[in-house]
Amino acid sequence: MAIIVNLDVVMAKRKMSLNELSDKVGLTLSNLSILKTGKAKAIRFSTLELICDVLECQPGDILEYVDDQQKTTTR
């Protein structure tokens, strides 16, 4: 079971840089980078809400669940 973070995909679709998102959301670049690269172990709902508000998206656009079998067959 894995949760995949697609923040980079949504940011690319919106043509928004990490610096711009950081300014609008009020999170540090390092924390957003950790989230963007999938290294984060958790995210607060309030943070997810801010990101979704700025990127005009749904939480499901940013977070995706992939089970182990699906994960191994897509590689």
PDB file with one MODEL, atoms N, CA, C and O in Angstrom:
MODEL        1
ATOM      1  N   MET A   1       0.846  -1.170   0.000  1.00  0.00           N
ATOM      2  CA  MET A   1       0.000   0.000   0.000  1.00  0.00           C
ATOM      3  C   MET A   1       0.888   1.230   0.000  1.00  0.00           C
ATOM      4  O   MET A   1       1.852   1.321   0.760  1.00  0.00           O
ATOM      5  N   ALA A   2       0.552   2.159  -0.853  1.00  0.00           N
ATOM      6  CA  ALA A   2       1.359   3.380  -0.927  1.00  0.00           C
ATOM      7  C   ALA A   2       0.466   4.560  -1.258  1.00  0.00           C
ATOM      8  O   ALA A   2      -0.494   4.447  -2.021  1.00  0.00           O
ATOM      9  N   ILE A   3       0.794   5.654  -0.687  1.00  0.00           N
ATOM     10  CA  ILE A   3       0.146   6.911  -1.026  1.00  0.00           C
ATOM     11  C   ILE A   3       1.130   7.686  -1.907  1.00  0.00           C
ATOM     12  O   ILE A   3       2.254   7.981  -1.499  1.00  0.00           O
ATOM     13  N   ILE A   4       0.693   7.998  -3.092  1.00  0.00           N
ATOM     14  CA  ILE A   4       1.534   8.723  -4.044  1.00  0.00           C
ATOM     15  C   ILE A   4       1.124  10.198  -4.007  1.00  0.00           C
ATOM     16  O   ILE A   4      -0.063  10.522  -4.052  1.00  0.00           O
ATOM     17  N   VAL A   5       2.109  11.080  -3.927  1.00  0.00           N
ATOM     18  CA  VAL A   5       1.857  12.519  -3.917  1.00  0.00           C
ATOM     19  C   VAL A   5       2.077  13.069  -5.327  1.00  0.00           C
ATOM     20  O   VAL A   5       3.173  12.975  -5.878  1.00  0.00           O
ATOM     21  N   ASN A   6       1.043  13.631  -5.886  1.00  0.00           N
ATOM     22  CA  ASN A   6       1.103  14.184  -7.243  1.00  0.00           C
ATOM     23  C   ASN A   6       1.131  15.705  -7.231  1.00  0.00           C
ATOM     24  O   ASN A   6       0.638  16.347  -8.159  1.00  0.00           O
ATOM     25  N   LEU A   7       1.707  16.282  -6.181  1.00  0.00           N
ATOM     26  CA  LEU A   7       1.762  17.740  -6.078  1.00  0.00           C
ATOM     27  C   LEU A   7       2.513  18.348  -7.255  1.00  0.00           C
ATOM     28  O   LEU A   7       2.111  19.386  -7.780  1.00  0.00           O
ATOM     29  N   ASP A   8       3.600  17.707  -7.671  1.00  0.00           N
ATOM     30  CA  ASP A   8       4.373  18.238  -8.796  1.00  0.00           C
ATOM     31  C   ASP A   8       3.556  18.256 -10.091  1.00  0.00           C
ATOM     32  O   ASP A   8       3.697  19.168 -10.905  1.00  0.00           O
ATOM     33  N   VAL A   9       2.706  17.250 -10.276  1.00  0.00           N
ATOM     34  CA  VAL A   9       1.872  17.180 -11.478  1.00  0.00           C
ATOM     35  C   VAL A   9       0.845  18.314 -11.478  1.00  0.00           C
ATOM     36  O   VAL A   9       0.647  18.990 -12.488  1.00  0.00           O
ATOM     37  N   VAL A  10       0.198  18.510 -10.332  1.00  0.00           N
ATOM     38  CA  VAL A  10      -0.818  19.569 -10.229  1.00  0.00           C
ATOM     39  C   VAL A  10      -0.160  20.941 -10.385  1.00  0.00           C
ATOM     40  O   VAL A  10      -0.706  21.824 -11.047  1.00  0.00           O
ATOM     41  N   MET A  11       1.006  21.115  -9.776  1.00  0.00           N
ATOM     42  CA  MET A  11       1.722  22.392  -9.916  1.00  0.00           C
ATOM     43  C   MET A  11       2.099  22.651 -11.374  1.00  0.00           C
ATOM     44  O   MET A  11       1.998  23.783 -11.847  1.00  0.00           O
ATOM     45  N   ALA A  12       2.526  21.624 -12.081  1.00  0.00           N
ATOM     46  CA  ALA A  12       2.900  21.781 -13.492  1.00  0.00           C
ATOM     47  C   ALA A  12       1.674  22.156 -14.327  1.00  0.00           C
ATOM     48  O   ALA A  12       1.760  23.011 -15.208  1.00  0.00           O
ATOM     49  N   LYS A  13       0.533  21.518 -14.052  1.00  0.00           N
ATOM     50  CA  LYS A  13      -0.690  21.844 -14.784  1.00  0.00           C
ATOM     51  C   LYS A  13      -1.098  23.293 -14.556  1.00  0.00           C
ATOM     52  O   LYS A  13      -1.622  23.946 -15.459  1.00  0.00           O
ATOM     53  N   ARG A  14      -0.857  23.794 -13.349  1.00  0.00           N
ATOM     54  CA  ARG A  14      -1.219  25.180 -13.021  1.00  0.00           C
ATOM     55  C   ARG A  14      -0.094  26.160 -13.342  1.00  0.00           C
ATOM     56  O   ARG A  14      -0.237  27.371 -13.175  1.00  0.00           O
ATOM     57  N   LYS A  15       1.037  25.605 -13.810  1.00  0.00           N
ATOM     58  CA  LYS A  15       2.225  26.409 -14.129  1.00  0.00           C
ATOM     59  C   LYS A  15       2.654  27.258 -12.933  1.00  0.00           C
ATOM     60  O   LYS A  15       2.908  28.457 -13.051  1.00  0.00           O
ATOM     61  N   MET A  16       2.725  26.591 -11.779  1.00  0.00           N
ATOM     62  CA  MET A  16       3.080  27.288 -10.541  1.00  0.00           C
ATOM     63  C   MET A  16       4.393  26.709  -9.999  1.00  0.00           C
ATOM     64  O   MET A  16       4.563  25.493  -9.914  1.00  0.00           O
ATOM     65  N   SER A  17       5.290  27.586  -9.645  1.00  0.00           N
ATOM     66  CA  SER A  17       6.578  27.147  -9.097  1.00  0.00           C
ATOM     67  C   SER A  17       6.447  26.851  -7.607  1.00  0.00           C
ATOM     68  O   SER A  17       5.479  27.243  -6.957  1.00  0.00           O
ATOM     69  N   LEU A  18       7.445  26.152  -7.092  1.00  0.00           N
ATOM     70  CA  LEU A  18       7.467  25.841  -5.668  1.00  0.00           C
ATOM     71  C   LEU A  18       7.563  27.120  -4.842  1.00  0.00           C
ATOM     72  O   LEU A  18       6.949  27.228  -3.781  1.00  0.00           O
ATOM     73  N   ASN A  19       8.341  28.094  -5.335  1.00  0.00           N
ATOM     74  CA  ASN A  19       8.467  29.374  -4.631  1.00  0.00           C
ATOM     75  C   ASN A  19       7.117  30.097  -4.557  1.00  0.00           C
ATOM     76  O   ASN A  19       6.748  30.629  -3.510  1.00  0.00           O
ATOM     77  N   GLU A  20       6.390  30.111  -5.671  1.00  0.00           N
ATOM     78  CA  GLU A  20       5.094  30.789  -5.707  1.00  0.00           C
ATOM     79  C   GLU A  20       4.094  30.097  -4.778  1.00  0.00           C
ATOM     80  O   GLU A  20       3.366  30.755  -4.035  1.00  0.00           O
ATOM     81  N   LEU A  21       4.068  28.759  -4.829  1.00  0.00           N
ATOM     82  CA  LEU A  21       3.158  28.019  -3.947  1.00  0.00           C
ATOM     83  C   LEU A  21       3.525  28.249  -2.482  1.00  0.00           C
ATOM     84  O   LEU A  21       2.652  28.404  -1.629  1.00  0.00           O
ATOM     85  N   SER A  22       4.818  28.267  -2.206  1.00  0.00           N
ATOM     86  CA  SER A  22       5.285  28.505  -0.838  1.00  0.00           C
ATOM     87  C   SER A  22       4.808  29.864  -0.329  1.00  0.00           C
ATOM     88  O   SER A  22       4.348  29.982   0.806  1.00  0.00           O
ATOM     89  N   ASP A  23       4.920  30.881  -1.169  1.00  0.00           N
ATOM     90  CA  ASP A  23       4.471  32.218  -0.773  1.00  0.00           C
ATOM     91  C   ASP A  23       2.967  32.262  -0.528  1.00  0.00           C
ATOM     92  O   ASP A  23       2.510  32.867   0.442  1.00  0.00           O
ATOM     93  N   LYS A  24       2.200  31.621  -1.408  1.00  0.00           N
ATOM     94  CA  LYS A  24       0.746  31.686  -1.301  1.00  0.00           C
ATOM     95  C   LYS A  24       0.188  30.833  -0.164  1.00  0.00           C
ATOM     96  O   LYS A  24      -0.834  31.176   0.431  1.00  0.00           O
ATOM     97  N   VAL A  25       0.861  29.718   0.138  1.00  0.00           N
ATOM     98  CA  VAL A  25       0.372  28.814   1.181  1.00  0.00           C
ATOM     99  C   VAL A  25       0.950  29.166   2.550  1.00  0.00           C
ATOM    100  O   VAL A  25       0.341  28.895   3.585  1.00  0.00           O
ATOM    101  N   GLY A  26       2.141  29.776   2.536  1.00  0.00           N
ATOM    102  CA  GLY A  26       2.761  30.132   3.799  1.00  0.00           C
ATOM    103  C   GLY A  26       3.551  29.002   4.430  1.00  0.00           C
ATOM    104  O   GLY A  26       3.772  28.987   5.641  1.00  0.00           O
ATOM    105  N   LEU A  27       3.976  28.053   3.605  1.00  0.00           N
ATOM    106  CA  LEU A  27       4.832  26.966   4.089  1.00  0.00           C
ATOM    107  C   LEU A  27       6.254  27.198   3.590  1.00  0.00           C
ATOM    108  O   LEU A  27       6.469  27.859   2.574  1.00  0.00           O
ATOM    109  N   THR A  28       7.210  26.649   4.312  1.00  0.00           N
ATOM    110  CA  THR A  28       8.595  26.803   3.889  1.00  0.00           C
ATOM    111  C   THR A  28       8.851  25.996   2.628  1.00  0.00           C
ATOM    112  O   THR A  28       8.172  25.006   2.354  1.00  0.00           O
ATOM    113  N   LEU A  29       9.843  26.437   1.869  1.00  0.00           N
ATOM    114  CA  LEU A  29      10.225  25.696   0.667  1.00  0.00           C
ATOM    115  C   LEU A  29      10.636  24.273   1.000  1.00  0.00           C
ATOM    116  O   LEU A  29      10.313  23.341   0.263  1.00  0.00           O
ATOM    117  N   SER A  30      11.344  24.102   2.101  1.00  0.00           N
ATOM    118  CA  SER A  30      11.810  22.757   2.452  1.00  0.00           C
ATOM    119  C   SER A  30      10.642  21.830   2.785  1.00  0.00           C
ATOM    120  O   SER A  30      10.650  20.664   2.390  1.00  0.00           O
ATOM    121  N   ASN A  31       9.650  22.326   3.497  1.00  0.00           N
ATOM    122  CA  ASN A  31       8.497  21.474   3.818  1.00  0.00           C
ATOM    123  C   ASN A  31       7.694  21.138   2.563  1.00  0.00           C
ATOM    124  O   ASN A  31       7.234  20.007   2.407  1.00  0.00           O
ATOM    125  N   LEU A  32       7.524  22.106   1.675  1.00  0.00           N
ATOM    126  CA  LEU A  32       6.810  21.823   0.421  1.00  0.00           C
ATOM    127  C   LEU A  32       7.605  20.865  -0.453  1.00  0.00           C
ATOM    128  O   LEU A  32       7.030  20.005  -1.121  1.00  0.00           O
ATOM    129  N   SER A  33       8.915  21.010  -0.448  1.00  0.00           N
ATOM    130  CA  SER A  33       9.761  20.118  -1.230  1.00  0.00           C
ATOM    131  C   SER A  33       9.660  18.683  -0.716  1.00  0.00           C
ATOM    132  O   SER A  33       9.605  17.738  -1.504  1.00  0.00           O
ATOM    133  N   ILE A  34       9.635  18.525   0.589  1.00  0.00           N
ATOM    134  CA  ILE A  34       9.483  17.187   1.189  1.00  0.00           C
ATOM    135  C   ILE A  34       8.161  16.581   0.758  1.00  0.00           C
ATOM    136  O   ILE A  34       8.090  15.397   0.428  1.00  0.00           O
ATOM    137  N   LEU A  35       7.115  17.394   0.762  1.00  0.00           N
ATOM    138  CA  LEU A  35       5.794  16.907   0.324  1.00  0.00           C
ATOM    139  C   LEU A  35       5.806  16.595  -1.167  1.00  0.00           C
ATOM    140  O   LEU A  35       5.300  15.557  -1.594  1.00  0.00           O
ATOM    141  N   LYS A  36       6.376  17.481  -1.944  1.00  0.00           N
ATOM    142  CA  LYS A  36       6.390  17.326  -3.402  1.00  0.00           C
ATOM    143  C   LYS A  36       7.145  16.077  -3.835  1.00  0.00           C
ATOM    144  O   LYS A  36       6.748  15.417  -4.795  1.00  0.00           O
ATOM    145  N   THR A  37       8.209  15.750  -3.150  1.00  0.00           N
ATOM    146  CA  THR A  37       9.015  14.589  -3.529  1.00  0.00           C
ATOM    147  C   THR A  37       8.518  13.285  -2.926  1.00  0.00           C
ATOM    148  O   THR A  37       9.123  12.231  -3.124  1.00  0.00           O
ATOM    149  N   GLY A  38       7.418  13.360  -2.192  1.00  0.00           N
ATOM    150  CA  GLY A  38       6.841  12.137  -1.637  1.00  0.00           C
ATOM    151  C   GLY A  38       7.543  11.622  -0.397  1.00  0.00           C
ATOM    152  O   GLY A  38       7.332  10.478   0.004  1.00  0.00           O
ATOM    153  N   LYS A  39       8.378  12.454   0.218  1.00  0.00           N
ATOM    154  CA  LYS A  39       9.116  12.028   1.404  1.00  0.00           C
ATOM    155  C   LYS A  39       8.353  12.304   2.696  1.00  0.00           C
ATOM    156  O   LYS A  39       8.767  11.863   3.768  1.00  0.00           O
ATOM    157  N   ALA A  40       7.244  13.031   2.599  1.00  0.00           N
ATOM    158  CA  ALA A  40       6.463  13.358   3.798  1.00  0.00           C
ATOM    159  C   ALA A  40       5.735  12.119   4.299  1.00  0.00           C
ATOM    160  O   ALA A  40       5.279  11.300   3.501  1.00  0.00           O
ATOM    161  N   LYS A  41       5.627  11.979   5.597  1.00  0.00           N
ATOM    162  CA  LYS A  41       4.929  10.856   6.209  1.00  0.00           C
ATOM    163  C   LYS A  41       3.509  11.223   6.607  1.00  0.00           C
ATOM    164  O   LYS A  41       2.701  10.345   6.909  1.00  0.00           O
ATOM    165  N   ALA A  42       3.200  12.515   6.610  1.00  0.00           N
ATOM    166  CA  ALA A  42       1.860  12.965   6.998  1.00  0.00           C
ATOM    167  C   ALA A  42       1.643  14.375   6.468  1.00  0.00           C
ATOM    168  O   ALA A  42       2.590  15.082   6.124  1.00  0.00           O
ATOM    169  N   ILE A  43       0.375  14.765   6.410  1.00  0.00           N
ATOM    170  CA  ILE A  43       0.029  16.133   6.035  1.00  0.00           C
ATOM    171  C   ILE A  43      -1.207  16.531   6.838  1.00  0.00           C
ATOM    172  O   ILE A  43      -2.154  15.754   6.964  1.00  0.00           O
ATOM    173  N   ARG A  44      -1.189  17.723   7.368  1.00  0.00           N
ATOM    174  CA  ARG A  44      -2.356  18.213   8.101  1.00  0.00           C
ATOM    175  C   ARG A  44      -3.470  18.545   7.122  1.00  0.00           C
ATOM    176  O   ARG A  44      -3.214  19.010   6.011  1.00  0.00           O
ATOM    177  N   PHE A  45      -4.703  18.306   7.539  1.00  0.00           N
ATOM    178  CA  PHE A  45      -5.837  18.661   6.693  1.00  0.00           C
ATOM    179  C   PHE A  45      -5.824  20.155   6.380  1.00  0.00           C
ATOM    180  O   PHE A  45      -6.170  20.562   5.271  1.00  0.00           O
ATOM    181  N   SER A  46      -5.424  20.974   7.358  1.00  0.00           N
ATOM    182  CA  SER A  46      -5.401  22.421   7.127  1.00  0.00           C
ATOM    183  C   SER A  46      -4.384  22.786   6.042  1.00  0.00           C
ATOM    184  O   SER A  46      -4.626  23.697   5.250  1.00  0.00           O
ATOM    185  N   THR A  47      -3.260  22.088   6.003  1.00  0.00           N
ATOM    186  CA  THR A  47      -2.264  22.326   4.955  1.00  0.00           C
ATOM    187  C   THR A  47      -2.791  21.866   3.607  1.00  0.00           C
ATOM    188  O   THR A  47      -2.635  22.558   2.601  1.00  0.00           O
ATOM    189  N   LEU A  48      -3.412  20.701   3.593  1.00  0.00           N
ATOM    190  CA  LEU A  48      -3.988  20.180   2.349  1.00  0.00           C
ATOM    191  C   LEU A  48      -5.072  21.118   1.828  1.00  0.00           C
ATOM    192  O   LEU A  48      -5.184  21.344   0.623  1.00  0.00           O
ATOM    193  N   GLU A  49      -5.861  21.656   2.739  1.00  0.00           N
ATOM    194  CA  GLU A  49      -6.916  22.599   2.361  1.00  0.00           C
ATOM    195  C   GLU A  49      -6.321  23.854   1.723  1.00  0.00           C
ATOM    196  O   GLU A  49      -6.824  24.329   0.705  1.00  0.00           O
ATOM    197  N   LEU A  50      -5.267  24.386   2.308  1.00  0.00           N
ATOM    198  CA  LEU A  50      -4.610  25.574   1.747  1.00  0.00           C
ATOM    199  C   LEU A  50      -4.050  25.302   0.358  1.00  0.00           C
ATOM    200  O   LEU A  50      -4.213  26.109  -0.558  1.00  0.00           O
ATOM    201  N   ILE A  51      -3.394  24.166   0.211  1.00  0.00           N
ATOM    202  CA  ILE A  51      -2.809  23.813  -1.084  1.00  0.00           C
ATOM    203  C   ILE A  51      -3.909  23.651  -2.128  1.00  0.00           C
ATOM    204  O   ILE A  51      -3.778  24.138  -3.251  1.00  0.00           O
ATOM    205  N   CYS A  52      -4.984  22.975  -1.765  1.00  0.00           N
ATOM    206  CA  CYS A  52      -6.099  22.781  -2.694  1.00  0.00           C
ATOM    207  C   CYS A  52      -6.741  24.120  -3.057  1.00  0.00           C
ATOM    208  O   CYS A  52      -7.144  24.327  -4.201  1.00  0.00           O
ATOM    209  N   ASP A  53      -6.836  25.018  -2.094  1.00  0.00           N
ATOM    210  CA  ASP A  53      -7.418  26.337  -2.355  1.00  0.00           C
ATOM    211  C   ASP A  53      -6.574  27.106  -3.357  1.00  0.00           C
ATOM    212  O   ASP A  53      -7.102  27.685  -4.306  1.00  0.00           O
ATOM    213  N   VAL A  54      -5.272  27.112  -3.148  1.00  0.00           N
ATOM    214  CA  VAL A  54      -4.370  27.858  -4.035  1.00  0.00           C
ATOM    215  C   VAL A  54      -4.305  27.214  -5.423  1.00  0.00           C
ATOM    216  O   VAL A  54      -4.317  27.915  -6.434  1.00  0.00           O
ATOM    217  N   LEU A  55      -4.237  25.889  -5.470  1.00  0.00           N
ATOM    218  CA  LEU A  55      -4.099  25.193  -6.757  1.00  0.00           C
ATOM    219  C   LEU A  55      -5.446  24.911  -7.417  1.00  0.00           C
ATOM    220  O   LEU A  55      -5.508  24.385  -8.528  1.00  0.00           O
ATOM    221  N   GLU A  56      -6.525  25.269  -6.715  1.00  0.00           N
ATOM    222  CA  GLU A  56      -7.880  25.043  -7.234  1.00  0.00           C
ATOM    223  C   GLU A  56      -8.040  23.588  -7.681  1.00  0.00           C
ATOM    224  O   GLU A  56      -8.318  23.294  -8.844  1.00  0.00           O
ATOM    225  N   CYS A  57      -7.855  22.700  -6.715  1.00  0.00           N
ATOM    226  CA  CYS A  57      -7.958  21.270  -7.003  1.00  0.00           C
ATOM    227  C   CYS A  57      -8.604  20.558  -5.818  1.00  0.00           C
ATOM    228  O   CYS A  57      -8.906  21.174  -4.796  1.00  0.00           O
ATOM    229  N   GLN A  58      -8.805  19.274  -5.968  1.00  0.00           N
ATOM    230  CA  GLN A  58      -9.346  18.429  -4.907  1.00  0.00           C
ATOM    231  C   GLN A  58      -8.200  17.661  -4.250  1.00  0.00           C
ATOM    232  O   GLN A  58      -7.163  17.455  -4.880  1.00  0.00           O
ATOM    233  N   PRO A  59      -8.369  17.230  -2.988  1.00  0.00           N
ATOM    234  CA  PRO A  59      -7.319  16.444  -2.346  1.00  0.00           C
ATOM    235  C   PRO A  59      -6.921  15.211  -3.160  1.00  0.00           C
ATOM    236  O   PRO A  59      -5.755  14.817  -3.166  1.00  0.00           O
ATOM    237  N   GLY A  60      -7.890  14.606  -3.845  1.00  0.00           N
ATOM    238  CA  GLY A  60      -7.601  13.435  -4.665  1.00  0.00           C
ATOM    239  C   GLY A  60      -6.723  13.736  -5.870  1.00  0.00           C
ATOM    240  O   GLY A  60      -6.122  12.830  -6.446  1.00  0.00           O
ATOM    241  N   ASP A  61      -6.648  14.994  -6.249  1.00  0.00           N
ATOM    242  CA  ASP A  61      -5.734  15.371  -7.330  1.00  0.00           C
ATOM    243  C   ASP A  61      -4.287  15.334  -6.843  1.00  0.00           C
ATOM    244  O   ASP A  61      -3.362  15.125  -7.628  1.00  0.00           O
ATOM    245  N   ILE A  62      -4.103  15.539  -5.542  1.00  0.00           N
ATOM    246  CA  ILE A  62      -2.755  15.600  -4.981  1.00  0.00           C
ATOM    247  C   ILE A  62      -2.317  14.257  -4.401  1.00  0.00           C
ATOM    248  O   ILE A  62      -1.161  13.859  -4.549  1.00  0.00           O
ATOM    249  N   LEU A  63      -3.242  13.560  -3.741  1.00  0.00           N
ATOM    250  CA  LEU A  63      -2.910  12.283  -3.104  1.00  0.00           C
ATOM    251  C   LEU A  63      -3.598  11.146  -3.837  1.00  0.00           C
ATOM    252  O   LEU A  63      -4.775  11.238  -4.186  1.00  0.00           O
ATOM    253  N   GLU A  64      -2.854  10.075  -4.066  1.00  0.00           N
ATOM    254  CA  GLU A  64      -3.383   8.922  -4.796  1.00  0.00           C
ATOM    255  C   GLU A  64      -2.985   7.653  -4.050  1.00  0.00           C
ATOM    256  O   GLU A  64      -1.837   7.505  -3.631  1.00  0.00           O
ATOM    257  N   TYR A  65      -3.932   6.747  -3.888  1.00  0.00           N
ATOM    258  CA  TYR A  65      -3.630   5.464  -3.258  1.00  0.00           C
ATOM    259  C   TYR A  65      -3.324   4.439  -4.337  1.00  0.00           C
ATOM    260  O   TYR A  65      -4.082   4.297  -5.296  1.00  0.00           O
ATOM    261  N   VAL A  66      -2.213   3.724  -4.185  1.00  0.00           N
ATOM    262  CA  VAL A  66      -1.837   2.662  -5.113  1.00  0.00           C
ATOM    263  C   VAL A  66      -1.509   1.436  -4.280  1.00  0.00           C
ATOM    264  O   VAL A  66      -0.648   1.497  -3.402  1.00  0.00           O
ATOM    265  N   ASP A  67      -2.195   0.303  -4.547  1.00  0.00           N
ATOM    266  CA  ASP A  67      -1.865  -0.904  -3.776  1.00  0.00           C
ATOM    267  C   ASP A  67      -0.568  -1.508  -4.302  1.00  0.00           C
ATOM    268  O   ASP A  67      -0.094  -1.147  -5.380  1.00  0.00           O
ATOM    269  N   ASP A  68      -0.001  -2.430  -3.531  1.00  0.00           N
ATOM    270  CA  ASP A  68       1.314  -2.982  -3.858  1.00  0.00           C
ATOM    271  C   ASP A  68       1.340  -3.668  -5.217  1.00  0.00           C
ATOM    272  O   ASP A  68       2.314  -3.525  -5.956  1.00  0.00           O
ATOM    273  N   GLN A  69       0.291  -4.411  -5.563  1.00  0.00           N
ATOM    274  CA  GLN A  69       0.280  -5.108  -6.853  1.00  0.00           C
ATOM    275  C   GLN A  69       0.260  -4.126  -8.007  1.00  0.00           C
ATOM    276  O   GLN A  69       0.979  -4.297  -8.991  1.00  0.00           O
ATOM    277  N   GLN A  70      -0.561  -3.102  -7.888  1.00  0.00           N
ATOM    278  CA  GLN A  70      -0.644  -2.094  -8.943  1.00  0.00           C
ATOM    279  C   GLN A  70       0.681  -1.354  -9.065  1.00  0.00           C
ATOM    280  O   GLN A  70       1.119  -1.014 -10.165  1.00  0.00           O
ATOM    281  N   LYS A  71       1.310  -1.110  -7.922  1.00  0.00           N
ATOM    282  CA  LYS A  71       2.568  -0.376  -7.894  1.00  0.00           C
ATOM    283  C   LYS A  71       3.665  -1.160  -8.611  1.00  0.00           C
ATOM    284  O   LYS A  71       4.460  -0.573  -9.345  1.00  0.00           O
ATOM    285  N   THR A  72       3.719  -2.493  -8.407  1.00  0.00           N
ATOM    286  CA  THR A  72       4.777  -3.296  -9.016  1.00  0.00           C
ATOM    287  C   THR A  72       4.532  -3.526 -10.501  1.00  0.00           C
ATOM    288  O   THR A  72       5.489  -3.681 -11.259  1.00  0.00           O
ATOM    289  N   THR A  73       3.267  -3.552 -10.939  1.00  0.00           N
ATOM    290  CA  THR A  73       2.991  -3.793 -12.356  1.00  0.00           C
ATOM    291  C   THR A  73       3.189  -2.550 -13.202  1.00  0.00           C
ATOM    292  O   THR A  73       3.384  -2.651 -14.413  1.00  0.00           O
ATOM    293  N   THR A  74       3.143  -1.372 -12.579  1.00  0.00           N
ATOM    294  CA  THR A  74       3.319  -0.128 -13.337  1.00  0.00           C
ATOM    295  C   THR A  74       4.779   0.230 -13.510  1.00  0.00           C
ATOM    296  O   THR A  74       5.103   1.115 -14.302  1.00  0.00           O
ATOM    297  N   ARG A  75       5.659  -0.425 -12.801  1.00  0.00           N
ATOM    298  CA  ARG A  75       7.097  -0.104 -12.916  1.00  0.00           C
ATOM    299  C   ARG A  75       7.742  -0.845 -14.054  1.00  0.00           C
ATOM    300  O   ARG A  75       8.940  -0.692 -14.290  1.00  0.00           O
TER     301      ARG A  75
ENDMDL
END
